[in-house]
Amino acid sequence: MHFTFRPRGVCSQLMTIDVEEGIIQKVEVEGGCSGNLQGISRLLVGMSAEEAIARLEGIRCGFKPTSCPDQLAKALKNCI
């Protein structure tokens, strides 16, 4: 399944995720901290969406109540 998500409360603008049979195949993030998000995206490939959600959900960015990883978790919840 190909899914597009518009994050809120963070610097990134758009997240595109491909998930097949519960396994993350591809993650692309537009905007935000490019190097960090490329690294996170590569680490997620091959991981189950449920495991990624468990690891990323609740991460905060400074004093913000959310972060790009937390928003990725929200996006993945919509994929499963």
N, C-alpha and C positions, 0 to 999 in steps of 0.2 A: 504494500500500500504506500502510495506517495502522499505525503501530508505537508501542508504549509501552515505555519503558525506565526502570528504577529505578537511578539512579546510586549509586555507592558512594564513600565517602571525601570527599564534598563537601557543601555546604549545601543544594543543590537536592534536591528529593524525588522528582520525577517529570518525565520528558521524553516528550512526544508529538510524533511526526514523521510527516508525510505525504510520501511519495516516489512519483513516477510516472515511469516510464521513465528512472530514474536521476537525475531532477531533483527537488530539494527544493521542495515546494509550501507546506509550513507547518511551523513549529516552535513548540511551546509548552513552557515550563519552569515548573514550580511550585516555589516556594522559591528560595533563593539570592539573589543581588544583582539585584533586579528590573530596574532600569534597564539594567545591563550585559547581562543575558540577553535583554531585549527587543531591544536593539540588535543583538546577535549573531544573534538569531533572524531579524530583518528582513534583515540582510545575507546570510544563508544562502539565503533564498527566491530561486529561479531559478538557483542554483548547482548544479553536478553534485555528487552525493554523494561521488564520488571526489576531487574538488577540495577539498571541505570537509574531508574526512578528512585529506588531505595538509597542509592549513593548520592544523588544530586539534590533531591528534594530538601528544602529548608536551608540551603546555603544562602548566606546573605552577602551583599557587597557593601562594605563599610557600614554606614548607618541606614542604608536602604533596607526595606523589609524583604527584598528579593534579590536575585542575581541572574546572570545569564544561565548558569547551570540550573538554578531553580526553575527558570522559565523553560529550559529544555525538558526538565522533568514534567512540567505541566503539559508541554507539547506531546511528550511521549504518552502521557495518560490518555490523550485523545486518539492515539494510534492503536491502543490495545483494547 
